Amino acid sequence: GLSVVTADDLARALADIDLARTPLFVEAGPAVGPLLSLLAASLQVKGLSPFIIKGVVAADPLGELAASGRLSCSIESLYI
């Protein structure tokens, strides 16, 4: 796995990947919002449109809750 905390972290992780030609498949843990924000910021810095991205950015908060018995935030905040 890879821990991504900042847009720079994500930009470094994706630096050698042609996102227009390579589908992106990411398991974002229980919450997808923060990763999507970092991805959008990273693309903006590169001057790329988010519409070039193909693939999946997935979140499974119920799976995380079942596996670990807890979430880092309320389940209600994940589904708004």
C-alpha positions in Angstrom: 0.0 0.0 0.0 0.9 3.6 -0.3 0.1 6.4 2.2 -0.9 9.6 0.5 -1.4 12.7 2.7 -0.7 15.7 0.5 -1.1 16.6 -3.2 2.7 16.4 -3.5 2.7 12.8 -2.2 0.1 11.9 -4.9 2.0 13.8 -7.6 5.2 11.9 -6.8 3.4 8.6 -6.8 1.8 9.3 -10.2 4.8 11.2 -11.7 5.8 8.5 -14.2 2.3 7.3 -15.1 0.5 8.6 -18.2 -3.0 9.1 -16.7 -4.5 9.7 -20.1 -3.5 6.1 -21.1 -3.4 4.2 -17.8 -6.5 3.4 -15.8 -6.3 4.3 -12.1 -7.7 1.8 -9.6 -7.5 3.1 -6.0 -9.0 1.7 -2.7 -9.4 4.9 -0.7 -10.3 3.2 2.6 -13.5 4.4 4.3 -13.6 7.9 2.7 -13.1 8.8 -0.9 -13.5 12.6 -0.6 -10.1 13.5 0.6 -8.3 11.4 -2.0 -10.4 12.9 -4.8 -9.5 16.4 -3.6 -5.8 15.5 -3.6 -6.2 13.9 -7.1 -7.9 17.0 -8.4 -5.2 19.3 -6.9 -2.4 17.1 -8.3 -4.0 17.2 -11.8 -4.5 21.0 -11.6 -0.8 21.5 -10.8 0.1 19.4 -13.9 -2.4 21.4 -16.0 -4.5 18.3 -16.7 -8.3 17.9 -16.7 -9.9 15.5 -14.3 -11.9 14.2 -17.2 -8.8 12.4 -18.6 -8.9 9.9 -15.7 -10.3 6.5 -16.3 -10.7 3.7 -13.7 -12.1 3.5 -10.1 -11.5 5.4 -6.9 -13.4 3.3 -4.4 -14.4 3.6 -0.7 -16.0 0.9 1.5 -16.9 2.4 4.9 -19.1 -0.5 5.8 -16.4 -3.0 4.9 -13.9 -1.0 7.0 -16.4 -0.9 9.9 -17.0 -4.7 9.6 -13.3 -5.4 9.4 -12.0 -3.2 12.2 -15.1 -2.4 14.3 -14.6 1.3 14.0 -14.4 4.3 11.6 -12.2 7.4 11.9 -15.3 9.6 11.5 -19.1 9.1 11.7 -20.8 7.0 9.1 -23.3 9.8 8.5 -20.5 12.1 7.4 -19.4 9.5 4.8 -22.7 9.4 3.1 -23.6 13.1 2.6 
